[in-house]
Amino acid sequence: MSETTNEIPLDRKLSEIFDDAYTSMNRLDENAAIPSNAPEFQVAVKKTIGLFEDATRLVSLVGMFSSNETHEEVPTENMRYFLLPFFLGNLTMRLCNANRGEVVEVAEVYFKDFLTRCESYRLYEKPDEDDASGELAVVTGIQSDKIRELQRMGQERNEKIRKFQEKKELNEKIKRLRYVVEQSEDKIDEETKREFYLSLLKSAIIESLEELESIAKEKQMLQFLAHAKLHPDENSGDIGGSSGLGSSVKKHPTKPLKPIIITRDAVQKAVYGRGYPSLPTMTVAEFYEQRVAEGIFPDPEKMKEVNKNSLMNKVFQDNAAEQDREDEENEKLVECDDEEYLARQRAKDEFKDEHRRGEGNRYNRS
């Protein structure tokens, strides 16, 4: 199958798949009345994740991004595809009928991949931890632990307030620019559209950092609960009782989640997957084989049969039939000795005798 992957018969554009996924994701945000654990909501989440995964694989297939570029070199229309891992991370966190440990692990991969890519394209600069540790080291020798703790809490509070204000301003700007872009998409200038995508990316960076902090705390809680289930005697009666109740409920085995990261081949897969050995990525070939098996992508052999009846073949057949009709009419004119037709043919023959083929095409020749 890997040999045929280069000839994938795609019937949809990358932009169409991304737009459908983006619209579906916004529709999920608008349906606040539906509980997040409702079956219809979870089906919609999985469908949207599948669309964004397809878009991610197509981005990998065309080799859209390169590690030696900056965001200024990326075309405006391609800026939105930076958001793919961020959207996938957000949607993964909404899954309710999967193992929660796998959900947070996969979401963490997506958010880290998003921030790493933004950092390599100079959209985001990771804060320098050495400066903060140096300041704490100076304070250590002067003030008490209580004052240092109060200072740390004050810094965290100020940072949260700053991020909250920045995010609020970005959301207002995004709302204003989205209205302009959606209302006059064909007439909008490139600078405004680029500003819209950059604002989306800045807001997504702030949200990703917040999500990673939340995931780190949730992972600690999940580890505590897992330890409590393995060692019920070490915990209180409530925890032991709840773990015993949970163990009596039979759970159906679920398919493990896999992050879909933007990679082109097995070499890139090994590089990206090295940091997350328990969460392997998939190459384009593996992804296409999976989609064919699921019936989402068409089988290449079946597509050959479909292409036989394609519109282009019908056009060729119609042209051939038209040419046959013209030949039959010309034969009839020759048999009937049509004077007008014969005169035209003699004129053509005389012209060919007097003019060699191509002698009039002398432009730009020495």
C-alpha positions as CSV (number, residue, x, y, z in Angstrom):
1,M,0.0,0.0,0.0
2,S,2.9,2.4,0.6
3,E,3.7,2.4,-3.1
4,T,0.3,3.7,-3.9
5,T,0.2,6.3,-1.2
6,N,1.8,8.9,-3.5
7,E,-1.2,8.6,-5.8
8,I,-3.9,9.2,-3.2
9,P,-7.1,10.0,-5.1
10,L,-8.3,12.9,-2.9
11,D,-11.7,14.3,-3.8
12,R,-11.6,17.2,-1.3
13,K,-9.4,20.2,-0.8
14,L,-7.4,20.7,2.4
15,S,-9.1,24.1,2.9
16,E,-12.6,22.5,2.6
17,I,-11.8,19.8,5.2
18,F,-10.4,22.4,7.6
19,D,-13.3,24.8,7.1
20,D,-15.8,21.9,7.8
21,A,-13.9,20.9,10.9
22,Y,-13.7,24.6,12.1
23,T,-17.4,25.1,11.6
24,S,-18.2,21.8,13.4
25,M,-16.0,22.8,16.3
26,N,-17.7,26.2,16.6
27,R,-21.1,24.5,16.5
28,L,-20.0,22.4,19.5
29,D,-19.2,25.6,21.4
30,E,-22.6,27.0,20.6
31,N,-24.5,23.9,21.8
32,A,-24.0,24.7,25.5
33,A,-27.4,23.2,26.4
34,I,-26.3,19.7,25.4
35,P,-24.3,17.9,28.2
36,S,-20.7,17.1,27.2
37,N,-21.2,13.4,28.0
38,A,-24.3,13.1,25.9
39,P,-23.9,10.4,23.1
40,E,-24.7,12.8,20.3
41,F,-22.2,15.4,21.6
42,Q,-19.5,12.8,21.8
43,V,-20.2,11.6,18.3
44,A,-19.9,15.2,17.0
45,V,-16.6,15.6,18.9
46,K,-15.1,12.4,17.4
47,K,-16.3,13.4,13.9
48,T,-14.6,16.8,14.3
49,I,-11.4,15.2,15.5
50,G,-11.5,12.9,12.5
51,L,-11.7,15.9,10.2
52,F,-8.9,17.7,11.9
53,E,-6.8,14.5,11.7
54,D,-7.5,14.3,8.0
55,A,-6.4,17.9,7.6
56,T,-3.2,17.2,9.6
57,R,-2.3,14.3,7.4
58,L,-2.8,16.3,4.2
59,V,-0.6,19.1,5.6
60,S,2.1,16.4,6.2
61,L,1.5,15.0,2.8
62,V,2.2,18.3,1.0
63,G,5.2,19.1,3.2
64,M,3.7,22.5,4.1
65,F,5.9,23.5,7.0
66,S,9.7,23.5,7.3
67,S,11.7,23.9,10.5
68,N,14.1,26.5,9.0
69,E,11.4,29.1,8.4
70,T,9.8,31.9,10.4
71,H,6.1,32.8,10.5
72,E,6.8,35.8,8.3
73,E,7.8,33.4,5.4
74,V,4.6,31.4,5.7
75,P,1.7,32.4,3.3
76,T,-1.3,34.0,4.9
77,E,-3.6,31.1,3.8
78,N,-1.4,28.6,5.5
79,M,-1.2,30.3,8.9
80,R,-4.4,28.7,10.1
81,Y,-2.9,25.2,9.8
82,F,-0.5,26.0,12.7
83,L,-3.7,25.6,14.9
84,L,-4.3,22.0,14.0
85,P,-2.6,20.4,17.1
86,F,-4.2,23.0,19.3
87,F,-7.7,22.2,18.1
88,L,-7.0,18.5,18.4
89,G,-5.8,19.0,21.9
90,N,-8.9,20.9,22.9
91,L,-11.2,18.4,21.3
92,T,-9.4,15.4,22.8
93,M,-9.9,16.9,26.3
94,R,-13.7,16.8,25.6
95,L,-13.7,13.0,25.2
96,C,-15.7,11.4,28.0
97,N,-16.0,7.7,27.0
98,A,-12.3,7.0,26.8
99,N,-9.6,6.3,29.4
100,R,-9.0,9.6,31.1
101,G,-5.3,8.9,31.5
102,E,-4.9,8.3,27.8
103,V,-7.0,11.5,27.1
104,V,-4.7,13.8,29.1
105,E,-1.6,12.1,27.7
106,V,-2.6,12.6,24.1
107,A,-3.9,16.1,24.7
108,E,-0.5,17.0,26.3
109,V,1.3,15.7,23.2
110,Y,-0.9,18.0,21.0
111,F,-0.4,21.1,23.2
112,K,3.4,20.6,23.5
113,D,3.6,20.0,19.7
114,F,1.7,23.2,19.1
115,L,4.0,25.2,21.4
116,T,7.1,23.7,20.0
117,R,6.1,24.5,16.4
118,C,5.2,28.0,17.4
119,E,8.5,28.4,19.1
120,S,10.4,27.2,16.1
121,Y,8.6,29.7,13.9
122,R,9.2,32.5,16.4
123,L,5.5,32.9,17.3
124,Y,6.2,32.1,20.9
125,E,9.2,32.5,23.1
126,K,9.6,30.1,26.0
127,P,10.2,32.0,29.3
128,D,13.7,31.8,30.7
129,E,13.5,29.8,34.0
130,D,17.1,30.7,35.0
131,D,16.2,34.3,35.7
132,A,13.4,33.3,38.0
133,S,15.5,30.7,39.9
134,G,18.3,33.3,40.3
135,E,15.9,35.8,41.9
136,L,14.7,33.2,44.3
137,A,18.3,32.3,45.2
138,V,19.1,35.9,46.1
139,V,16.0,36.1,48.2
140,T,16.8,32.8,50.0
141,G,19.7,34.3,51.9
142,I,17.8,37.5,53.0
143,Q,14.2,36.8,53.8
144,S,12.3,34.1,55.5
145,D,10.5,31.3,53.8
146,K,7.1,32.8,54.5
147,I,8.0,36.1,52.8
148,R,9.5,34.2,49.8
149,E,6.3,32.2,49.5
150,L,4.2,35.4,49.6
151,Q,6.4,36.9,46.9
152,R,6.0,33.9,44.7
153,M,2.3,33.9,45.1
154,G,2.2,37.6,44.3
155,Q,4.2,37.1,41.1
156,E,1.9,34.2,40.0
157,R,-1.1,36.4,40.7
158,N,0.3,39.3,38.7
159,E,1.2,37.0,35.8
160,K,-2.3,35.5,35.8
161,I,-3.9,39.0,35.8
162,R,-1.6,40.0,32.9
163,K,-2.5,36.9,30.9
164,F,-6.2,37.4,31.7
165,Q,-6.1,41.0,30.4
166,E,-4.1,40.0,27.3
167,K,-6.5,37.1,26.5
168,K,-9.5,39.4,27.0
169,E,-8.1,41.9,24.6
170,L,-7.2,39.2,22.1
171,N,-10.7,37.7,22.2
172,E,-12.3,41.1,21.5
173,K,-9.9,41.6,18.6
174,I,-10.6,38.1,17.3
175,K,-14.3,38.7,17.5
176,R,-14.1,42.0,15.6
177,L,-11.7,40.6,12.9
178,R,-13.7,37.4,12.5
179,Y,-16.8,39.4,11.6
180,V,-14.8,41.4,9.0
181,V,-13.2,38.3,7.5
182,E,-16.4,36.2,7.3
183,Q,-18.6,39.1,6.0
184,S,-16.2,40.1,3.2
185,E,-13.9,37.1,2.7
186,D,-13.4,37.7,-1.1
187,K,-12.7,41.4,-0.7
188,I,-10.7,41.4,2.5
189,D,-7.1,42.5,2.3
190,E,-4.3,40.1,3.1
191,E,-2.9,42.2,6.0
192,T,-6.2,42.0,7.9
193,K,-6.6,38.3,7.3
194,R,-3.0,37.7,8.5
195,E,-3.7,39.8,11.6
196,F,-6.7,37.7,12.3
197,Y,-4.7,34.4,12.2
198,L,-1.9,35.8,14.3
199,S,-4.4,36.9,16.9
200,L,-5.9,33.4,16.9
201,L,-2.4,31.9,17.4
202,K,-1.5,34.2,20.2
203,S,-4.7,33.4,22.0
204,A,-4.2,29.6,21.4
205,I,-0.6,29.9,22.9
206,I,-2.0,31.4,26.1
207,E,-4.7,28.7,26.3
208,S,-2.2,25.9,25.6
209,L,0.0,27.0,28.5
210,E,-3.1,27.1,30.8
211,E,-4.2,23.6,29.6
212,L,-0.7,22.2,30.2
213,E,-0.8,23.5,33.8
214,S,-4.2,22.0,34.3
215,I,-3.1,18.7,32.7
216,A,-0.1,18.5,35.0
217,K,-2.4,18.8,38.1
218,E,-4.9,16.3,36.7
219,K,-2.1,13.8,36.0
220,Q,-1.1,14.0,39.7
221,M,-4.7,13.4,40.7
222,L,-5.0,10.4,38.4
223,Q,-1.8,8.9,39.8
224,F,-3.2,9.3,43.3
225,L,-6.4,7.6,42.4
226,A,-4.6,4.8,40.6
227,H,-2.4,4.3,43.7
228,A,-5.6,4.3,45.9
229,K,-7.1,1.6,43.8
230,L,-4.0,-0.6,44.0
231,H,-3.6,0.0,47.8
232,P,-7.1,0.5,49.3
233,D,-5.8,-0.3,52.8
234,E,-3.6,2.8,52.8
235,N,-6.5,5.2,52.2
236,S,-9.7,6.1,54.0
237,G,-12.8,4.0,54.0
238,D,-14.5,6.3,51.4
239,I,-11.7,5.9,48.9
240,G,-11.5,2.2,49.5
241,G,-15.2,1.8,49.1
242,S,-15.4,3.9,46.0
243,S,-12.5,2.0,44.4
244,G,-14.2,-1.3,45.3
245,L,-17.4,0.0,43.7
246,G,-15.6,1.0,40.6
247,S,-13.9,-2.4,40.3
248,S,-17.2,-4.2,40.3
249,V,-18.4,-2.4,37.2
250,K,-17.4,-4.1,34.0
251,K,-15.8,-1.8,31.4
252,H,-15.6,-2.6,27.7
253,P,-12.1,-2.4,26.3
254,T,-11.6,0.8,24.3
255,K,-9.3,1.4,21.5
256,P,-6.2,3.3,22.7
257,L,-5.9,6.9,21.5
258,K,-3.1,7.9,19.2
259,P,-2.0,11.5,18.5
260,I,-1.8,12.6,14.9
261,I,1.3,14.8,14.6
262,I,2.4,16.5,11.4
263,T,5.0,14.1,10.0
264,R,5.9,13.1,6.4
265,D,7.5,9.7,6.7
266,A,8.9,7.0,9.1
267,V,12.0,9.0,9.8
268,Q,10.0,12.0,11.1
269,K,7.8,9.6,13.0
270,A,10.8,8.2,14.8
271,V,12.0,11.7,15.7
272,Y,8.6,12.9,17.0
273,G,7.7,9.6,18.6
274,R,10.9,9.3,20.5
275,G,9.7,11.7,23.2
276,Y,6.4,9.8,23.6
277,P,7.3,6.1,23.2
278,S,3.9,5.0,24.6
279,L,2.0,7.2,22.2
280,P,3.2,6.4,18.6
281,T,2.4,8.7,15.7
282,M,1.4,7.4,12.3
283,T,3.0,8.1,8.9
284,V,1.0,9.1,5.9
285,A,1.1,5.5,4.6
286,E,-0.2,4.0,7.8
287,F,-2.9,6.7,8.0
288,Y,-4.1,6.1,4.5
289,E,-4.2,2.3,5.1
290,Q,-6.3,2.9,8.2
291,R,-8.7,5.2,6.4
292,V,-9.2,2.7,3.6
293,A,-9.9,-0.1,6.1
294,E,-12.4,2.2,7.8
295,G,-14.1,2.9,4.5
296,I,-13.4,6.7,4.7
297,F,-10.9,6.8,1.9
298,P,-11.6,5.0,-1.4
299,D,-9.6,1.9,-2.4
300,P,-7.2,2.7,-5.3
301,E,-8.4,-0.4,-7.3
302,K,-12.0,0.7,-7.0
303,M,-11.1,4.2,-8.0
304,K,-9.7,3.0,-11.3
305,E,-13.2,1.6,-12.1
306,V,-14.8,4.9,-11.0
307,N,-12.4,6.9,-13.1
308,K,-13.4,5.0,-16.2
309,N,-16.8,6.7,-15.9
310,S,-15.5,10.1,-14.9
311,L,-16.5,13.3,-16.5
312,M,-13.3,13.6,-18.4
313,N,-13.7,10.2,-20.1
314,K,-17.3,11.2,-21.1
315,V,-15.9,14.4,-22.7
316,F,-13.4,12.3,-24.7
317,Q,-16.1,9.9,-25.7
318,D,-18.4,12.8,-26.8
319,N,-15.5,14.3,-28.8
320,A,-14.8,11.0,-30.5
321,A,-18.4,10.6,-31.4
322,E,-18.6,14.2,-32.8
323,Q,-15.5,13.5,-34.9
324,D,-17.0,10.3,-36.3
325,R,-20.1,12.3,-37.3
326,E,-18.0,14.9,-39.1
327,D,-16.1,12.3,-41.0
328,E,-19.4,10.7,-42.2
329,E,-20.7,14.0,-43.3
330,N,-17.5,14.8,-45.2
331,E,-17.7,11.4,-47.0
332,K,-21.2,12.1,-48.0
333,L,-20.2,15.5,-49.4
334,V,-17.4,13.9,-51.5
335,E,-19.7,11.2,-52.9
336,C,-22.3,13.9,-53.8
337,D,-19.5,16.1,-55.5
338,D,-20.4,19.1,-53.4
339,E,-18.7,22.1,-55.2
340,E,-18.3,24.2,-52.1
341,Y,-16.7,21.4,-50.1
342,L,-14.4,20.3,-52.9
343,A,-13.3,24.0,-53.5
344,R,-12.3,24.3,-49.8
345,Q,-10.3,21.1,-50.0
346,R,-8.5,22.2,-53.2
347,A,-7.6,25.5,-51.6
348,K,-6.2,23.7,-48.6
349,D,-4.1,21.4,-50.8
350,E,-2.7,24.4,-52.8
351,F,-1.8,26.2,-49.6
352,K,0.1,23.2,-48.3
353,D,2.0,22.9,-51.5
354,E,3.1,26.5,-51.4
355,H,3.9,26.8,-47.7
356,R,6.0,24.4,-45.7
357,R,4.8,23.4,-42.3
358,G,5.9,25.8,-39.6
359,E,7.6,28.3,-41.9
360,G,5.3,31.1,-40.6
361,N,6.4,30.5,-37.0
362,R,9.6,32.6,-37.1
363,Y,9.1,34.7,-33.9
364,N,12.2,35.2,-31.7
365,R,14.5,33.1,-34.0
366,S,17.9,34.3,-35.1
